[in-house]
Structures are given as structure tokens and as C-alpha cells.
Amino acid sequence: MTIETRLAELGILLPEAAAPVAAYAPTVLAGNLLHISGQLPFLEGQLMTGRLGEDRDEAYGFRAAERCAIMLMAQMKAALTSLDRVEKIIKLNAFVNSAPSFTRQAQVVNGASELLAKVFGDAGVHARSAVGVAVLPLNAPVEIDAVVAVRP
């Protein structure tokens, strides 16, 4: 089964890969490693915003993390042409815009981790960091970058 077929089964339609909002490349392929710049969560073409534990709850953050994973896959497809070239999702670095009292960053980022495992199977299981931060660009609730091993 192809990854595109799996996405269709899950009802996931990848958007166009987002253009950078500043001076950086969205992806860099170095050898067999694809480095993907931080992706923000878009839902129906609109940026999701807010701060967890302040004006947004954990469920909203979980959904935002899922949307970041979808944007990561859109960047993978743009860089590699086919998601079947993904050999392994190696690492996610996740940043959660959260109030000082909010401590469930790991559970929020499960939105991305669980989705990548559903799409890629064992190849989607990865190492990761989930860090709470005071603010993110454009008031996004979550930002996630990734390192992915690719097949030639």
C-alpha cells in the first residue's frame, strides 16, 4: 500500500506546502536526511492561534499538533515528490505556546506523533522533544520541525 493510499483511507488531503514566513528554506536535503523547518498548524486554510492553558485547551493543542504533522507531510511531498521515499521519521522538535501553569505539552504533541504513526506505521515512530514556550510566531499554538530519513 502506498502512503498516498493510506492518507486517502484516513481522509487526509495534504495542502500545498507552506512558503517560509522569513529568511529560511522550508526543507534541506543533506545526504539521506531531510530537515524540515518548523511548521505551523493550518485548518481550512487559516492559521490556528492561541495559547494553551490561557485561551485554548489541550484538545485544541492536540488538533493543532495534528495539523502541524499534516504540514510536515506536505513539505515532505514537495521536497521528495513521493511520500513513499520516506524511510523513517527520525525526530520531531515540538514547541507549544503555553501558559506557565500548562504542563501537558507531551500530550499535546501526541497529536502529531500518533498521526505520523498511523500514516507511516513503524517508520512513523520517532524520537521527539515537546517544549513549552512563552510565544510562537504569529501566535500559533504549536510549531513542529522534523528530521526524516529518505530513500534514494
C-alpha positions in Angstrom: 0.0 0.0 0.0 1.3 3.5 -0.8 1.4 6.3 1.6 -1.0 8.2 -0.7 -3.5 5.4 -0.4 -3.1 5.4 3.4 -3.7 9.1 3.5 -6.9 8.6 1.4 -8.1 5.9 3.8 -7.6 8.2 6.7 -9.4 11.0 4.9 -6.4 13.3 4.9 -5.9 15.7 2.0 -2.4 17.3 2.0 -2.5 21.1 1.4 0.1 22.9 -0.6 3.4 23.1 1.2 3.6 26.4 3.1 6.0 29.1 1.9 8.5 30.3 4.5 7.4 33.3 6.6 11.0 34.6 6.9 14.5 34.0 5.5 15.0 30.3 5.5 14.4 27.2 3.3 11.3 25.1 4.1 13.4 21.9 3.6 17.1 21.0 3.2 18.1 17.5 1.9 21.6 16.6 3.2 22.6 13.1 2.1 19.7 10.8 3.0 18.3 13.2 5.7 15.5 15.7 5.0 15.4 18.5 7.5 12.1 20.3 7.6 11.7 23.7 9.1 9.1 24.4 11.8 5.6 24.0 10.5 2.6 25.9 11.9 -1.0 24.5 12.1 -3.4 25.5 9.4 -7.0 24.3 9.4 -9.1 25.0 6.3 -6.5 27.5 5.1 -6.5 29.5 8.3 -3.7 29.6 10.9 -4.8 28.2 14.2 -3.8 30.6 17.0 -3.8 30.9 20.8 -2.0 30.0 24.0 -2.7 26.6 25.7 -3.8 27.0 29.3 -4.9 30.6 28.7 -7.3 30.9 25.8 -7.1 27.4 24.3 -7.3 23.9 25.8 -5.4 20.7 25.4 -7.8 19.3 22.8 -7.3 22.3 20.6 -3.5 21.9 21.0 -3.7 18.2 20.1 -5.6 19.1 16.9 -3.0 21.9 16.2 -0.2 19.3 16.5 -2.1 17.0 14.1 -2.3 19.9 11.6 1.5 20.6 12.0 2.1 16.9 11.1 0.0 17.4 8.0 2.1 20.4 7.1 5.2 18.4 7.7 3.9 15.7 5.3 3.1 18.4 2.7 6.7 19.6 2.9 8.0 16.0 2.6 5.9 15.5 -0.5 7.0 18.9 -2.0 10.7 18.0 -1.4 10.6 14.3 -2.3 7.7 14.2 -4.9 6.5 10.9 -3.3 5.9 10.2 0.4 6.9 6.6 -0.4 10.5 7.8 -0.3 10.2 8.3 3.4 12.2 5.6 5.1 11.8 6.8 8.7 10.6 9.8 10.7 13.7 10.2 12.9 13.0 13.2 15.2 10.4 15.8 15.9 11.1 19.0 17.8 7.8 20.5 19.1 7.2 23.9 20.7 3.9 24.5 22.5 2.7 28.1 23.1 1.6 27.7 26.7 0.8 29.5 29.9 3.2 28.9 32.8 0.6 26.6 34.6 0.1 24.4 31.5 2.3 21.3 31.8 0.8 18.8 29.3 3.0 19.7 26.3 3.8 16.0 25.7 0.1 15.0 25.5 -0.5 17.9 23.0 2.3 16.8 20.8 0.9 13.2 20.7 -1.4 14.7 18.1 1.5 14.8 15.6 3.2 11.6 16.8 0.1 9.5 16.7 -0.9 10.8 13.2 2.6 10.1 11.8 2.5 6.5 13.2 -1.0 6.0 11.6 0.3 7.2 8.2 3.7 5.6 8.1 3.4 2.7 10.5 6.6 1.7 12.3 8.5 4.2 10.0 6.5 7.0 11.6 7.5 6.2 15.2 10.2 8.7 16.2 12.2 10.4 18.9 11.0 13.8 19.9 11.1 16.8 22.2 8.0 18.7 23.4 8.8 22.1 24.9 6.6 24.7 26.4 7.4 28.3 25.2 6.0 31.7 26.1 5.2 32.7 22.5 5.4 31.4 18.9 5.4 33.2 15.5 2.0 34.6 14.5 0.6 33.4 17.9 0.5 29.8 16.7 -0.3 27.3 19.5 2.2 24.7 18.2 5.2 24.6 15.9 7.0 21.4 14.9 10.1 20.7 12.8 11.4 17.3 11.8 14.3 15.2 10.6 13.4 12.4 8.1 15.5 9.6 6.6 14.7 9.2 2.9 15.3 6.6 0.2 17.1 7.5 -3.0 
